[in-house]
């Protein structure tokens, strides 16, 4: 039975769209597979890891309707290894799938489609938003680095998505730093707050285009659904109470320093070489007309950088984890950045001049 006949890329591109979430090793072997469902000329590809499900389509030849599952990574690797201009065919023969391309033949083991788990779509009341893919990709890039990884406080291992008034807000924190950005919406949707899992955020960032094409977001209390580029990504949500981000953002820090992002980034990268490997601490010494950045380690080695700044206020000696400072400087596109400080025990606030909607808060560390 013929499932597909056509160019390599017409099958490989949709397959790559769904393969990103497939785990290499899973307790359920079928979750390493992709479900291929043929209805008329449409070939639907579906992958899931139980928490996230991605569906997309390809066009195949007319023929009998059928469905089967096959190893996602193996199929992807075979297609990638073939010449770009290759014509390929997929056909079913009992429990085997045969892939042909020129004089190449591959026989792959399959598992029945009826055993493949699928996420039930939520019928709860939903909030619907439409933004451009470019907008969402930019918002995610500005905050996703501050998500926690495998934190026992599971609600930190993700991203807070908030629709409030005519604003879409995205917030991430790992308990040591917080990133926040907001975007105006053309309409005012029903208010909702949801926490997207880390894996969903990273997959969405990978798949979105840097274009004005629409991204449709449908949110319910238990599920988020994203539709774009003929792809449907459905994700479970993290059930938990996200920290009060508005309370965390400092309001009235008086020590304000304007810095060139690239210059500060290079200085911190050099100083970071001699930080303590475990604590990664650097000291920022703020004085009249200069910002000194100092690091040292257990081997008694030291590094110092000095940047000329326009500052005449009180001096300050404050410590930070250099990784948290490098993260923001590597992920914002602006040429200049503003650093707002109060004292050695208060969080620092980074903002982008002319972009009030972005805020990055970092807690200090004792060095």
TORTORSE-76556 format. One line per 4 residues: number of its first residue (from 1); for each residue x, z, y of N, C-alpha, C. Coordinates in steps of 0.02 Angstrom, whole numbers, plus 50000, padded with zeros to 5 digits. Layout:
<pts>
NUM> X:Z:Y:X:Z:Y:X:Z:Y | ... $
</pts>
This chain:
<pts>
1> 50042:50000:49940:50000:50000:50000:50044:50000:50063 | 50034:49952:50107:50075:49944:50167:50051:49990:50223 | 50097:50032:50248:50080:50078:50303:50101:50048:50370 | 50160:50018:50371:50188:49994:50435:50232:49933:50423 $
5> 50228:49886:50469:50274:49829:50468:50285:49808:50541 | 50349:49810:50562:50363:49793:50631:50434:49811:50649 | 50449:49815:50715:50517:49829:50737:50535:49902:50724 | 50599:49914:50717:50624:49982:50705:50603:50029:50762 $
9> 50613:50006:50825:50600:50050:50882:50527:50069:50891 | 50481:50024:50872:50410:50039:50879:50389:50097:50834 | 50427:50110:50783:50414:50167:50739:50458:50226:50756 | 50521:50212:50773:50570:50265:50787:50552:50305:50849 $
13> 50531:50272:50903:50518:50308:50966:50461:50358:50959 | 50403:50340:50931:50351:50391:50921:50373:50446:50872 | 50412:50427:50821:50436:50476:50773:50481:50527:50807 | 50524:50505:50852:50568:50551:50889:50528:50598:50934 $
17> 50470:50575:50957:50427:50617:51000:50400:50677:50962 | 50389:50670:50897:50359:50726:50859:50411:50766:50821 | 50471:50737:50809:50521:50769:50765:50557:50829:50797 | 50554:50834:50864:50591:50887:50898:50572:50957:50876 $
21> 50510:50967:50855:50488:51035:50837:50495:51050:50763 | 50515:50999:50723:50520:51010:50651:50581:51053:50634 | 50569:51108:50599:50624:51152:50579:50660:51122:50519 | 50727:51129:50518:50765:51101:50462:50751:51139:50397 $
25> 50747:51205:50403:50732:51245:50343:50670:51287:50358 | 50621:51281:50314:50559:51318:50325:50535:51348:50260 | 50501:51405:50265:50474:51436:50204:50422:51391:50171 | 50387:51352:50211:50339:51303:50184:50372:51234:50186 $
29> 50393:51207:50129:50429:51142:50129:50392:51086:50165 | 50326:51087:50163:50287:51032:50193:50295:51030:50269 | 50315:51086:50299:50325:51087:50372:50388:51050:50394 | 50430:51031:50346:50487:50989:50362:50466:50915:50363 $
33> 50403:50902:50346:50377:50834:50343:50340:50814:50405 | 50330:50749:50413:50286:50722:50465:50226:50692:50429 | 50167:50704:50458:50105:50675:50430:50096:50606:50460 | 50090:50555:50417:50078:50487:50439:50007:50468:50417 $
37> 49965:50455:50466:49894:50442:50451:49876:50373:50477 | 49854:50329:50432:49838:50260:50451:49762:50252:50454 | 49737:50231:50513:49666:50216:50521:49662:50148:50555 | 49641:50097:50518:49640:50029:50545:49711:50008:50562 $
41> 49722:49988:50625:49790:49968:50645:49830:50027:50673 | 49794:50083:50685:49828:50140:50717:49865:50183:50665 | 49927:50200:50682:49967:50244:50640:49978:50308:50680 | 49948:50362:50658:49954:50426:50693:50010:50467:50660 $
45> 50056:50493:50701:50110:50535:50676:50099:50606:50701 | 50104:50655:50656:50091:50724:50675:50142:50770:50644 | 50170:50816:50685:50217:50866:50659:50196:50934:50686 | 50210:50987:50648:50192:51055:50670:50241:51106:50641 $
49> 50247:51163:50676:50284:51219:50647:50238:51280:50645 | 50172:51268:50644:50118:51318:50644:50103:51343:50715 | 50155:51350:50758:50145:51375:50826:50132:51317:50875 | 50166:51261:50862:50159:51201:50905:50141:51142:50861 $
53> 50102:51096:50889:50085:51035:50852:50091:50976:50900 | 50125:50923:50878:50132:50863:50920:50104:50802:50882 | 50063:50764:50918:50033:50704:50889:50048:50644:50934 | 50064:50587:50904:50071:50526:50943:50053:50466:50899 $
57> 50054:50407:50926:50029:50348:50889:50079:50290:50890 | 50074:50249:50838:50110:50185:50835:50060:50134:50808 | 50075:50070:50815:50031:50018:50789:50059:49990:50724 | 50017:49986:50674:50038:49957:50610:49994:49898:50592 $
61> 50004:49869:50534:49962:49813:50514:49892:49837:50493 | 49843:49792:50496:49776:49809:50471:49780:49820:50397 | 49738:49865:50373:49740:49877:50300:49700:49938:50283 | 49707:49959:50222:49670:50016:50196:49691:50080:50232 $
65> 49641:50124:50248:49658:50188:50278:49692:50233:50227 | 49743:50270:50250:49779:50315:50204:49816:50367:50245 | 49840:50419:50211:49878:50473:50244:49927:50503:50194 | 49987:50518:50218:50039:50547:50175:50088:50586:50219 $
69> 50127:50630:50188:50180:50664:50226:50248:50649:50194 | 50299:50643:50238:50367:50625:50214:50417:50663:50256 | 50477:50675:50229:50529:50712:50265:50543:50682:50334 | 50529:50721:50387:50533:50695:50456:50604:50676:50475 $
73> 50651:50721:50463:50721:50709:50484:50752:50651:50444 | 50737:50649:50379:50766:50595:50337:50741:50527:50362 | 50676:50522:50374:50648:50459:50398:50678:50440:50465 | 50684:50489:50510:50714:50477:50576:50787:50454:50570 $
77> 50825:50489:50527:50896:50472:50519:50906:50402:50491 | 50863:50383:50443:50867:50316:50413:50854:50263:50467 | 50800:50273:50505:50782:50225:50557:50837:50219:50610 | 50866:50277:50630:50920:50277:50679:50981:50238:50655 $
81> 50994:50242:50589:51054:50211:50562:51048:50135:50554 | 50986:50110:50560:50976:50037:50553:50992:50001:50618 | 51007:49936:50616:51020:49899:50678:50959:49899:50723 | 50971:49898:50789:50915:49903:50838:50863:49849:50828 $
85> 50884:49789:50812:50837:49733:50807:50804:49729:50738 | 50817:49778:50695:50792:49775:50626:50716:49774:50622 | 50690:49734:50575:50618:49736:50559:50611:49781:50498 | 50566:49829:50501:50559:49876:50445:50488:49876:50419 $
89> 50481:49897:50357:50414:49907:50329:50413:49973:50290 | 50356:50006:50293:50344:50067:50254:50287:50054:50207 | 50296:50068:50144:50240:50060:50097:50238:50118:50048 | 50179:50131:50021:50168:50186:49974:50163:50160:49904 $
93> 50199:50193:49859:50194:50177:49788:50189:50243:49751 | 50127:50261:49732:50113:50326:49701:50140:50383:49745 | 50189:50423:49721:50212:50480:49760:50276:50465:49799 | 50292:50402:49806:50352:50382:49842:50335:50338:49902 $
97> 50376:50346:49954:50370:50300:50010:50432:50255:50010 | 50421:50191:50015:50479:50145:50016:50486:50116:50087 | 50548:50122:50112:50565:50092:50177:50611:50033:50164 | 50591:49975:50189:50633:49914:50180:50654:49889:50248 $
101> 50717:49867:50252:50742:49834:50312:50796:49785:50290 | 50782:49721:50295:50829:49671:50270:50842:49682:50196 | 50904:49692:50177:50920:49704:50107:50928:49778:50091 | 50910:49821:50139:50913:49894:50127:50847:49919:50099 $
105> 50852:49966:50051:50793:49997:50020:50804:50072:50018 | 50752:50109:50038:50755:50183:50033:50690:50207:50002 | 50695:50248:49950:50636:50278:49919:50635:50353:49935 | 50582:50374:49969:50577:50444:49991:50521:50480:49955 $
109> 50533:50544:49941:50483:50586:49909:50429:50604:49960 | 50367:50609:49938:50312:50626:49984:50274:50688:49959 | 50234:50716:50003:50188:50771:49985:50119:50752:50011 | 50066:50774:49976:49998:50752:49996:49977:50775:50066 $
113> 49942:50730:50101:49920:50744:50169:49872:50803:50173 | 49831:50811:50120:49781:50866:50121:49813:50935:50121 | 49877:50940:50102:49911:51005:50101:49944:51020:50169 | 49942:50972:50214:49977:50981:50278:49935:51024:50325 $
117> 49964:51080:50351:49925:51125:50395:49917:51094:50465 | 49856:51100:50491:49844:51074:50559:49814:51130:50602 | 49832:51131:50665:49805:51182:50710:49734:51165:50730 | 49691:51215:50726:49621:51204:50748:49620:51205:50824 $
121> 49583:51158:50854:49579:51156:50927:49530:51209:50950 | 49550:51245:51004:49508:51298:51030:49448:51270:51067 | 49390:51300:51055:49329:51278:51090:49310:51325:51147 | 49356:51373:51162:49341:51421:51216:49339:51386:51284 $
125> 49311:51422:51333:49308:51395:51401:49379:51379:51425 | 49387:51321:51457:49455:51300:51474:49463:51286:51549 | 49526:51288:51570:49546:51267:51638:49585:51203:51631 | 49567:51152:51671:49601:51087:51665:49639:51072:51730 $
129> 49703:51053:51722:49744:51035:51780:49775:50966:51768 | 49786:50930:51822:49823:50866:51816:49878:50867:51868 | 49940:50860:51845:49998:50855:51890:50039:50795:51867 | 50086:50773:51909:50129:50718:51886:50182:50747:51839 $
133> 50206:50705:51793:50257:50728:51746:50320:50749:51784 | 50335:50713:51837:50395:50728:51877:50390:50798:51907 | 50330:50816:51934:50319:50882:51963:50332:50937:51911 | 50301:50929:51853:50306:50981:51801:50378:50987:51775 $
137> 50410:50930:51766:50479:50930:51741:50524:50968:51790 | 50512:50957:51855:50552:50991:51907:50538:51066:51907 | 50475:51085:51901:50457:51157:51900:50490:51192:51841 | 50486:51161:51783:50516:51192:51723:50592:51198:51730 $
141> 50624:51147:51758:50697:51148:51766:50719:51204:51812 | 50677:51220:51862:50695:51272:51911:50690:51343:51883 | 50654:51352:51826:50645:51421:51802:50662:51434:51729 | 50667:51382:51687:50668:51394:51615:50731:51431:51590 $
145> 50786:51426:51628:50848:51460:51608:50843:51536:51610 | 50792:51563:51645:50784:51636:51651:50739:51666:51597 | 50715:51624:51550:50675:51651:51494:50719:51693:51449 | 50690:51744:51419:50727:51784:51369:50732:51746:51304 $
149> 50781:51765:51262:50788:51736:51195:50785:51792:51144 | 50736:51789:51100:50728:51837:51045:50728:51910:51070 | 50696:51922:51128:50689:51990:51153:50635:52026:51115 | 50645:52091:51103:50594:52131:51067:50529:52133:51107 $
153> 50536:52126:51175:50476:52120:51218:50455:52046:51215 | 50417:52030:51164:50402:51960:51147:50372:51920:51205 | 50337:51953:51251:50306:51918:51307:50357:51891:51357 | 50421:51913:51351:50473:51886:51395:50504:51822:51366 $
157> 50490:51808:51302:50519:51748:51270:50476:51687:51284 | 50461:51677:51347:50418:51621:51365:50412:51614:51440 | 50362:51576:51461:50353:51560:51532:50281:51575:51552 | 50273:51611:51608:50206:51625:51634:50182:51566:51676 $
161> 50125:51539:51657:50094:51483:51694:50031:51510:51727 | 50027:51505:51793:49972:51535:51830:49937:51483:51873 | 49871:51477:51867:49832:51437:51914:49796:51488:51958 | 49812:51488:52023:49783:51537:52069:49768:51501:52134 $
165> 49704:51499:52153:49684:51460:52212:49702:51388:52201 | 49735:51357:52250:49756:51287:52241:49830:51282:52225 | 49856:51334:52190:49927:51337:52174:49939:51342:52099 | 49991:51307:52077:50015:51315:52008:50081:51352:52013 $
169> 50086:51409:51979:50147:51449:51981:50178:51452:51911 | 50244:51449:51909:50279:51459:51845:50332:51514:51856 | 50335:51561:51809:50378:51620:51817:50412:51635:51750 | 50477:51651:51753:50512:51673:51693:50555:51734:51710 $
173> 50565:51778:51661:50610:51835:51671:50635:51859:51603 | 50697:51885:51602:50723:51916:51541:50734:51991:51552 | 50707:52017:51607:50715:52088:51622:50774:52103:51668 | 50821:52055:51674:50880:52064:51717:50877:52018:51778 $
177> 50840:51963:51771:50831:51916:51827:50763:51883:51820 | 50739:51855:51875:50672:51824:51875:50674:51760:51917 | 50644:51707:51891:50640:51643:51928:50566:51627:51938 | 50549:51606:51999:50480:51593:52019:50477:51529:52060 $
181> 50429:51487:52046:50418:51429:52090:50343:51412:52088 | 50318:51387:52145:50247:51369:52150:50241:51298:52176 | 50184:51267:52161:50171:51198:52181:50098:51193:52201 | 50084:51160:52257:50015:51151:52279:49980:51101:52233 $
185> 49916:51115:52217:49876:51070:52176:49826:51033:52220 | 49809:50971:52201:49760:50933:52242:49690:50964:52238 | 49675:50999:52183:49609:51031:52175:49619:51106:52162 | 49564:51144:52164:49568:51215:52149:49535:51228:52081 $
189> 49576:51235:52028:49547:51246:51961:49525:51318:51951 | 49491:51330:51896:49471:51399:51878:49535:51440:51868 | 49539:51501:51896:49601:51540:51889:49615:51560:51817 | 49680:51557:51798:49700:51576:51730:49775:51593:51729 $
193> 49794:51639:51685:49865:51656:51674:49878:51652:51600 | 49929:51614:51580:49947:51609:51509:50023:51613:51502 | 50046:51634:51443:50118:51635:51429:50134:51583:51375 | 50172:51532:51395:50192:51479:51348:50254:51502:51310 $
197> 50257:51492:51244:50317:51510:51206:50378:51470:51228 | 50437:51499:51221:50500:51468:51240:50508:51397:51209 | 50493:51391:51145:50502:51327:51111:50457:51273:51142 | 50397:51291:51161:50350:51244:51193:50378:51220:51259 $
201> 50405:51266:51299:50433:51250:51365:50491:51202:51357 | 50536:51216:51311:50595:51173:51301:50576:51104:51276 | 50526:51101:51231:50503:51037:51204:50469:50996:51259 | 50429:51029:51299:50395:50995:51354:50445:50966:51404 $
205> 50496:51006:51421:50549:50983:51467:50584:50922:51440 | 50596:50922:51374:50631:50866:51342:50590:50802:51343 | 50524:50809:51336:50481:50751:51326:50455:50720:51391 | 50448:50760:51444:50418:50734:51506:50463:50683:51539 $
209> 50432:50632:51570:50469:50581:51607:50478:50603:51679 | 50528:50575:51712:50538:50588:51783:50499:50536:51823 | 50432:50537:51812:50390:50484:51842:50326:50515:51871 | 50289:50473:51907:50225:50496:51936:50168:50492:51885 $
213> 50183:50472:51823:50130:50468:51772:50098:50536:51762 | 50032:50538:51747:49998:50603:51744:50014:50644:51682 | 50012:50710:51692:50014:50758:51637:49950:50798:51641 | 49909:50793:51589:49846:50831:51587:49858:50896:51549 $
217> 49841:50952:51581:49851:51019:51550:49782:51051:51541 | 49768:51071:51479:49705:51107:51465:49724:51176:51438 | 49701:51228:51473:49719:51296:51454:49658:51336:51434 | 49664:51371:51377:49613:51419:51355:49649:51486:51346 $
221> 49612:51541:51333:49647:51605:51325:49696:51607:51266 | 49690:51561:51218:49735:51565:51159:49777:51502:51148 | 49765:51450:51188:49797:51386:51172:49811:51345:51236 | 49865:51306:51235:49878:51259:51289:49885:51190:51259 $
225> 49856:51141:51293:49860:51072:51268:49887:51027:51325 | 49939:50987:51309:49970:50943:51358:49963:50871:51334 | 49935:50828:51376:49927:50757:51359:49967:50713:51407 | 50011:50671:51381:50053:50627:51422:50084:50574:51377 $
229> 50096:50515:51405:50131:50460:51368:50105:50450:51297 | 50040:50452:51286:50010:50445:51219:50033:50501:51171 | 50055:50556:51199:50075:50614:51159:50027:50672:51174 | 50008:50707:51121:49969:50769:51130:50010:50827:51101 $
233> 50026:50875:51144:50063:50934:51122:50016:50994:51128 | 50002:51026:51072:49958:51085:51072:50000:51145:51052 | 49993:51200:51090:50035:51259:51077:49992:51322:51077 | 50008:51367:51031:49980:51435:51035:50011:51469:51095 $
237> 49979:51521:51120:50005:51559:51177:50032:51626:51154 | 50075:51656:51195:50099:51724:51180:50048:51772:51207 | 50025:51818:51165:49975:51867:51185:50012:51929:51209 | 50012:51941:51274:50048:52000:51300:50038:52004:51375 $
241> 50062:52059:51405:50056:52070:51477:50122:52055:51510 | 50125:52002:51549:50186:51983:51584:50199:52032:51641 | 50263:52047:51657:50277:52094:51712:50247:52070:51779 | 50235:52117:51824:50207:52102:51890:50261:52069:51933 $
245> 50263:52002:51930:50318:51966:51963:50317:51973:52039 | 50256:51980:52069:50252:51985:52142:50285:52049:52168 | 50282:52102:52127:50312:52166:52146:50388:52164:52141 | 50414:52121:52097:50486:52117:52085:50523:52079:52140 $
249> 50489:52033:52173:50522:51990:52224:50532:52030:52289 | 50596:52040:52310:50609:52078:52372:50580:52043:52433 | 50558:52083:52481:50525:52054:52540:50566:52057:52604 | 50605:52110:52613:50636:52120:52680:50711:52134:52677 $
253> 50749:52095:52639:50821:52103:52637:50851:52076:52703 | 50893:52116:52735:50917:52097:52802:50984:52059:52802 | 51023:52067:52750:51088:52033:52748:51077:51962:52719 | 51081:51912:52761:51065:51843:52740:51128:51800:52748 $
257> 51147:51767:52693:51207:51725:52694:51188:51655:52673 | 51207:51606:52714:51196:51536:52696:51260:51510:52662 | 51252:51478:52605:51310:51456:52565:51301:51384:52542 | 51357:51348:52536:51356:51282:52505:51355:51292:52429 $
261> 51304:51266:52397:51294:51278:52325:51355:51258:52283 | 51381:51198:52296:51437:51172:52256:51499:51215:52264 | 51513:51236:52326:51573:51278:52339:51567:51345:52304 | 51508:51376:52308:51498:51441:52275:51502:51434:52199 $
265> 51474:51379:52174:51475:51367:52101:51548:51361:52076 | 51589:51320:52110:51658:51311:52089:51697:51377:52092 | 51687:51416:52145:51722:51481:52152:51703:51528:52095 | 51638:51531:52080:51615:51576:52026:51640:51553:51958 $
269> 51643:51487:51948:51668:51461:51884:51741:51480:51873 | 51781:51478:51927:51852:51496:51920:51860:51571:51908 | 51823:51611:51946:51827:51684:51940:51802:51707:51871 | 51752:51671:51845:51722:51689:51780:51772:51687:51722 $
273> 51825:51647:51731:51876:51640:51677:51908:51707:51660 | 51915:51751:51711:51949:51815:51699:51900:51874:51698 | 51837:51862:51685:51790:51918:51678:51796:51949:51609 | 51771:52009:51602:51766:52042:51537:51718:52002:51494 $
277> 51739:51983:51434:51699:51937:51392:51630:51965:51376 | 51625:52032:51370:51560:52061:51351:51514:52069:51411 | 51540:52094:51467:51496:52112:51524:51492:52058:51577 | 51541:52014:51581:51541:51956:51626:51527:51975:51699 $
281> 51555:52032:51721:51540:52056:51788:51586:52028:51841 | 51558:52013:51900:51598:51994:51959:51575:52037:52018 | 51623:52052:52063:51605:52089:52124:51601:52041:52183 | 51550:52049:52224:51543:52011:52286:51557:52060:52343 $
285> 51610:52046:52382:51627:52088:52439:51609:52050:52502 | 51558:52075:52535:51532:52042:52595:51562:52076:52656 | 51593:52037:52699:51623:52065:52760:51614:52016:52817 | 51638:52034:52876:51631:51991:52935:51665:51924:52923 $
289> 51626:51871:52922:51654:51803:52916:51678:51783:52847 | 51672:51828:52796:51696:51807:52730:51658:51839:52672 | 51656:51802:52617:51628:51827:52554:51684:51822:52502 | 51707:51880:52477:51758:51880:52425:51724:51889:52358 $
293> 51748:51852:52308:51721:51858:52240:51780:51879:52195 | 51772:51936:52161:51828:51965:52124:51807:51980:52052 | 51852:51965:52005:51840:51984:51935:51903:52012:51905 | 51895:52052:51852:51952:52079:51815:51930:52089:51743 $
297> 51979:52100:51698:51962:52110:51628:52004:52166:51598 | 51994:52179:51533:52027:52234:51499:52103:52224:51496 | 52127:52162:51503:52200:52149:51501:52232:52158:51570 | 52195:52188:51617:52220:52201:51685:52232:52136:51724 $
301> 52199:52082:51704:52205:52019:51741:52151:52018:51796 | 52166:51985:51851:52119:51982:51907:52114:51912:51936 | 52055:51898:51964:52045:51834:52000:52010:51850:52065 | 52027:51813:52118:51993:51822:52183:51983:51755:52217 $
305> 51924:51745:52243:51908:51686:52283:51880:51711:52350 | 51890:51671:52402:51862:51691:52467:51827:51631:52498 | 51766:51642:52522:51727:51588:52555:51713:51610:52626 | 51726:51566:52674:51710:51581:52744:51634:51574:52754 $
309> 51605:51625:52787:51532:51623:52798:51516:51645:52870 | 51456:51630:52891:51433:51652:52957:51396:51718:52947 | 51434:51774:52953:51404:51840:52941:51441:51892:52983 | 51403:51934:53019:51434:51986:53061:51402:52055:53048 $
313> 51365:52062:52994:51330:52125:52981:51374:52176:52946 | 51339:52227:52917:51373:52281:52880:51408:52253:52818 | 51467:52282:52800:51500:52260:52738:51461:52284:52677 | 51472:52250:52621:51437:52268:52559:51481:52250:52499 $
317> 51481:52294:52449:51517:52282:52386:51465:52287:52331 | 51450:52231:52298:51396:52230:52248:51418:52189:52187 | 51398:52210:52127:51418:52176:52065:51360:52139:52032 | 51376:52084:51999:51326:52045:51962:51355:52017:51898 $
321> 51312:52002:51850:51331:51963:51791:51341:51891:51815 | 51401:51865:51808:51416:51799:51835:51375:51744:51802 | 51355:51753:51739:51314:51703:51704:51248:51692:51740 | 51218:51746:51766:51153:51740:51801:51161:51702:51866 $
325> 51219:51709:51899:51231:51672:51961:51245:51598:51947 | 51284:51586:51894:51299:51516:51876:51236:51479:51855 | 51190:51514:51821:51128:51482:51798:51089:51451:51855 | 51079:51489:51908:51039:51461:51963:51077:51404:51997 $
329> 51142:51412:52008:51181:51360:52043:51185:51296:52003 | 51183:51301:51937:51184:51241:51894:51116:51207:51888 | 51062:51242:51908:50995:51215:51895:50954:51198:51956 | 50981:51212:52016:50944:51191:52076:50980:51130:52106 $
333> 50943:51081:52132:50975:51020:52156:50998:51022:52228 | 50976:51073:52267:50990:51074:52339:51065:51084:52354 | 51086:51059:52413:51156:51065:52434:51172:51136:52457 | 51122:51169:52488:51133:51236:52516:51086:51287:52484 $
337> 51108:51350:52487:51069:51403:52457:51075:51465:52502 | 51024:51507:52502:51026:51568:52542:51026:51628:52497 | 51070:51676:52511:51074:51738:52472:51053:51795:52518 | 51001:51832:52496:50975:51889:52535:50994:51953:52498 $
341> 51027:52000:52534:51050:52063:52503:51027:52122:52545 | 51023:52181:52513:51006:52243:52549:51063:52293:52542 | 51071:52320:52481:51126:52367:52468:51149:52358:52396 | 51199:52398:52375:51230:52390:52310:51184:52405:52251 $
345> 51128:52438:52264:51081:52457:52210:51018:52415:52210 | 51011:52368:52256:50950:52328:52261:50962:52257:52234 | 50909:52228:52206:50913:52159:52180:50931:52110:52236 | 50965:52056:52217:50979:52002:52264:50925:51950:52257 $
349> 50911:51916:52313:50861:51862:52313:50894:51797:52335 | 50888:51746:52293:50912:51679:52311:50851:51637:52330 | 50856:51601:52386:50803:51554:52403:50835:51487:52422 | 50795:51434:52424:50819:51368:52444:50793:51355:52514 $
353> 50836:51345:52563:50813:51332:52632:50763:51274:52634 | 50707:51286:52667:50656:51234:52671:50611:51229:52610 | 50623:51271:52560:50581:51271:52499:50560:51343:52483 | 50513:51369:52524:50492:51438:52517:50460:51454:52450 $
357> 50438:51402:52415:50402:51414:52352:50447:51434:52295 | 50515:51430:52304:50561:51449:52250:50596:51515:52266 | 50598:51560:52216:50633:51624:52224:50668:51642:52159 | 50729:51668:52165:50767:51690:52106:50795:51760:52121 $
361> 50776:51807:52080:50795:51877:52090:50843:51899:52036 | 50899:51931:52056:50948:51955:52007:50962:52029:52019 | 50958:52068:51965:50975:52139:51971:51051:52147:51974 | 51074:52197:52014:51146:52208:52018:51171:52245:51956 $
365> 51238:52245:51946:51267:52284:51891:51325:52325:51918 | 51335:52384:51888:51391:52426:51910:51456:52399:51878 | 51507:52391:51919:51571:52367:51893:51626:52417:51911 $
</pts>
